[in-house]
Amino acid sequence: MVEPLVKKAAEVEDKAAKSYTEGLAKIRGQGLKYTDTEAVVTRIAVDTIIHKHLMKAILEAQKELEKFRKGYEHVKEPGEIEPSKEQALLVKRFAEMHLDIEKDMIETYKKMAEKMTHPLFKGLAEALVKNEEEHHRLLAELIAKYKE
């Protein structure tokens, strides 16, 4: 199970972020200029704050996914059947509607990736583009499967 590791990472990143922030304040509070030291510690502090929030977001997503799974525990695994024309049309319309949403998300994440300056955010946006492109491909396959 990944959750304990994510919790631990969130806790460690939280402690580290506080420590870096406090350390940076002490360095700056001495009235001396430590340009190289400040640059390194600032970069690490910024990254650590991002890591902390990403871990917290992952924990929240895991909680939501667990609730999602529990909501479907009573549902039996369906057998593959040939849908009626009406059912096929419903699936096709559903997929087409979501295809537009995925297309919008692809464009949004591409624009985000172009504008992001921090490498972690840029890399995350680029990874999200790839993930949304996969969603788009899967929906397009569903649409093709249920063509009239």
Phi, psi and chi 1 to 4 in degrees:
 res  aa     phi    psi   chi1   chi2   chi3   chi4
   1 MET       -  134.6 -177.0  176.0 -131.0      -
   2 VAL   -84.9  -27.3  176.9      -      -      -
   3 GLU   -51.6  -46.6 -172.0  175.5  -14.9      -
   4 PRO   -60.1  -35.9  -20.4   29.7      -      -
   5 LEU   -68.0  -39.6  -65.7  172.1      -      -
   6 VAL   -66.9  -41.3  176.9      -      -      -
   7 LYS   -60.3  -45.6  -82.2 -176.1 -178.2  177.9
   8 LYS   -61.9  -45.4  179.9 -179.9  179.0 -177.2
   9 ALA   -60.2  -41.9      -      -      -      -
  10 ALA   -62.5  -42.8      -      -      -      -
  11 GLU   -65.3  -45.6  -69.7  168.4    4.5      -
  12 VAL   -64.6  -43.7  172.0      -      -      -
  13 GLU   -64.7  -36.1  -65.9  -70.7    2.9      -
  14 ASP   -63.6  -46.9 -171.9   45.8      -      -
  15 LYS   -62.2  -44.0  -71.6  176.7 -171.2  172.8
  16 ALA   -64.4  -41.6      -      -      -      -
  17 ALA   -61.1  -43.5      -      -      -      -
  18 LYS   -63.1  -44.2  -72.3  175.4 -174.5  169.2
  19 SER   -63.5  -45.1  177.4      -      -      -
  20 TYR   -63.9  -42.5  -78.1  121.8      -      -
  21 THR   -63.5  -45.6  -57.1      -      -      -
  22 GLU   -65.4  -42.8  -69.8  167.9    3.8      -
  23 GLY   -62.3  -41.1      -      -      -      -
  24 LEU   -64.2  -40.2 -165.2   55.5      -      -
  25 ALA   -63.0  -39.4      -      -      -      -
  26 LYS   -66.8  -43.6  -73.1  178.4 -176.5  173.3
  27 ILE   -59.0  -47.9  -70.6  169.3      -      -
  28 ARG   -69.3  -30.2  -70.7  179.8  176.1  159.2
  29 GLY   -73.3  -10.6      -      -      -      -
  30 GLN   -77.5  -10.1  -68.0  179.6    3.1      -
  31 GLY    77.9    5.0      -      -      -      -
  32 LEU  -108.0  157.6  -59.5  170.9      -      -
  33 LYS  -101.9  117.4 -164.0  148.7 -177.7  101.1
  34 TYR  -116.5   70.7  -59.9  100.3      -      -
  35 THR   -53.4  -53.0  -52.4      -      -      -
  36 ASP   -63.6  -45.8  -69.2  -17.4      -      -
  37 THR   -62.5  -46.4  -56.8      -      -      -
  38 GLU   -61.6  -40.8  -78.8 -169.2   52.3      -
  39 ALA   -62.9  -44.9      -      -      -      -
  40 VAL   -66.2  -49.3  168.7      -      -      -
  41 VAL   -65.2  -38.3  174.0      -      -      -
  42 THR   -62.8  -45.9  -61.5      -      -      -
  43 ARG   -59.5  -45.9  167.1   70.1 -165.5  -84.8
  44 ILE   -66.9  -39.9  -64.6  170.8      -      -
  45 ALA   -61.8  -44.7      -      -      -      -
  46 VAL   -61.5  -48.2  167.3      -      -      -
  47 ASP   -58.9  -42.4  -71.2   -7.6      -      -
  48 THR   -65.0  -40.9  -58.6      -      -      -
  49 ILE   -61.6  -42.3  -69.9  166.9      -      -
  50 ILE   -63.6  -45.5  -67.4  167.9      -      -
  51 HIS   -57.0  -45.8  -63.2  171.8      -      -
  52 LYS   -56.9  -47.8  172.5 -177.7   80.0  168.4
  53 HIS   -70.4  -33.9  -73.8  -80.3      -      -
  54 LEU   -64.7  -41.2  -72.4  173.3      -      -
  55 MET   -64.7  -40.8  -67.8  -54.8  105.1      -
  56 LYS   -64.7  -39.2  -71.8 -179.9  178.8 -178.6
  57 ALA   -65.3  -40.0      -      -      -      -
  58 ILE   -62.8  -42.4  -70.0  169.6      -      -
  59 LEU   -60.8  -44.7  -77.5  173.4      -      -
  60 GLU   -62.7  -41.5  -71.9  -57.7  -50.5      -
  61 ALA   -64.1  -40.6      -      -      -      -
  62 GLN   -63.4  -39.6  -74.0  178.1  -31.4      -
  63 LYS   -63.0  -44.6  -73.3  177.7 -170.8  173.8
  64 GLU   -64.8  -40.6 -172.7  172.5  -21.0      -
  65 LEU   -64.7  -36.5  -70.2  171.4      -      -
  66 GLU   -64.5  -42.4 -170.7   59.5   32.8      -
  67 LYS   -62.9  -40.6  -73.0  179.3 -171.9  174.0
  68 PHE   -59.8  -47.6  177.8   77.3      -      -
  69 ARG   -62.3  -42.4  -80.7 -171.1 -145.1  102.9
  70 LYS   -64.6  -29.7  -75.7 -176.5  179.4  175.3
  71 GLY   -68.6  -15.3      -      -      -      -
  72 TYR  -117.5   11.7  -73.1   91.1      -      -
  73 GLU   -62.4  -32.1  -74.9  175.9  -16.6      -
  74 HIS   -79.5  -13.6   66.8  -75.1      -      -
  75 VAL   -79.8  128.6  177.9      -      -      -
  76 LYS   -77.8  150.5  -67.0 -179.7 -178.0  174.6
  77 GLU   -65.8  118.7 -171.1   64.7   31.9      -
  78 PRO   -74.6  151.1   26.1  -30.6      -      -
  79 GLY   -86.2  150.7      -      -      -      -
  80 GLU   -73.0  122.6 -172.7   67.5   28.1      -
  81 ILE  -129.1  161.5   58.7  166.0      -      -
  82 GLU   -82.8  119.6 -169.1   63.6   34.4      -
  83 PRO   -71.9  155.1   24.9  -30.7      -      -
  84 SER   -69.2  170.2   67.6      -      -      -
  85 LYS   -59.4  -40.9  -82.5 -168.4  167.4 -157.6
  86 GLU   -64.5  -43.4  -66.6   81.6   21.2      -
  87 GLN   -65.4  -42.0  -69.1  167.9  -32.4      -
  88 ALA   -63.0  -40.0      -      -      -      -
  89 LEU   -65.5  -40.1 -174.2   59.1      -      -
  90 LEU   -62.3  -46.5 -178.6   64.6      -      -
  91 VAL   -61.7  -43.9  169.4      -      -      -
  92 LYS   -61.8  -45.8 -175.3  175.3  176.8  -95.3
  93 ARG   -63.4  -42.4  -75.9 -176.1 -175.7  155.4
  94 PHE   -58.7  -48.1  177.4   86.0      -      -
  95 ALA   -65.3  -40.7      -      -      -      -
  96 GLU   -63.5  -41.3  -72.6  170.0  -19.1      -
  97 MET   -61.1  -44.2  179.9  179.8   71.5      -
  98 HIS   -75.6  -23.6  -73.8   85.3      -      -
  99 LEU   -61.4  -40.9 -163.7   68.1      -      -
 100 ASP   -64.2  -40.4  -70.5  -20.7      -      -
 101 ILE   -63.7  -46.0  -66.5  168.3      -      -
 102 GLU   -62.5  -40.3  -63.6  -59.9  -31.0      -
 103 LYS   -60.8  -43.0 -172.8  176.5  179.6 -178.4
 104 ASP   -63.0  -41.4 -174.3   33.8      -      -
 105 MET   -67.2  -37.3  -68.6  -46.9  -54.9      -
 106 ILE   -59.2  -49.2  -70.1  166.9      -      -
 107 GLU   -63.6  -41.2  -68.4  -52.6  -48.4      -
 108 THR   -62.8  -48.1  -59.0      -      -      -
 109 TYR   -67.3  -33.0  -72.0  133.9      -      -
 110 LYS   -63.0  -45.1  -80.1 -177.8  179.0  177.6
 111 LYS   -63.6  -40.6  -71.6  175.7 -174.1  172.6
 112 MET   -61.0  -45.4  -76.0  174.0   56.9      -
 113 ALA   -60.5  -38.1      -      -      -      -
 114 GLU   -66.2  -36.2  -70.2  170.4    9.2      -
 115 LYS   -90.8  -20.6  -65.9 -177.8 -176.0  -67.8
 116 MET   -67.0  135.5  -65.9  -68.4 -173.0      -
 117 THR  -101.9  -29.9   56.0      -      -      -
 118 HIS   -79.0  131.5 -166.2  -75.8      -      -
 119 PRO   -59.8  -32.9    7.6  -13.3      -      -
 120 LEU   -65.8  -44.6  -77.1  171.7      -      -
 121 PHE   -67.6  -41.0  -70.4  142.8      -      -
 122 LYS   -61.9  -47.3 -173.7  174.7 -157.1   64.3
 123 GLY   -63.2  -39.0      -      -      -      -
 124 LEU   -65.2  -45.2 -178.9   57.9      -      -
 125 ALA   -61.3  -41.2      -      -      -      -
 126 GLU   -65.0  -39.2  -70.6  167.3  -12.9      -
 127 ALA   -66.3  -37.3      -      -      -      -
 128 LEU   -66.7  -35.4  -70.4  169.0      -      -
 129 VAL   -59.0  -48.3  167.2      -      -      -
 130 LYS   -61.6  -40.9  -71.1  179.1 -177.5  171.6
 131 ASN   -65.2  -42.3 -170.9 -112.9      -      -
 132 GLU   -68.1  -35.6  -64.2  -65.1  -13.2      -
 133 GLU   -62.8  -37.0  -72.3  171.9  -18.8      -
 134 GLU   -65.1  -42.3  176.0   69.0    4.6      -
 135 HIS   -59.2  -45.0  -63.5  169.9      -      -
 136 HIS   -59.1  -44.3 -165.2  -85.0      -      -
 137 ARG   -62.8  -44.8 -176.9 -172.1   65.3   75.4
 138 LEU   -63.5  -41.5  -68.3  168.8      -      -
 139 LEU   -66.5  -40.3  -71.4  167.4      -      -
 140 ALA   -61.5  -37.2      -      -      -      -
 141 GLU   -65.5  -39.2  -73.1  175.5    5.6      -
 142 LEU   -62.8  -43.6  -97.9 -178.7      -      -
 143 ILE   -60.7  -44.6  -67.9  166.4      -      -
 144 ALA   -63.5  -36.5      -      -      -      -
 145 LYS   -65.5  -34.2 -177.7  177.5 -179.7  178.2
 146 TYR  -110.1   31.8  -66.2  110.5      -      -
 147 LYS   -65.7  147.5  -80.9 -153.3  171.3 -159.6
 148 GLU   -68.4      -  -65.1  173.5   74.4      -
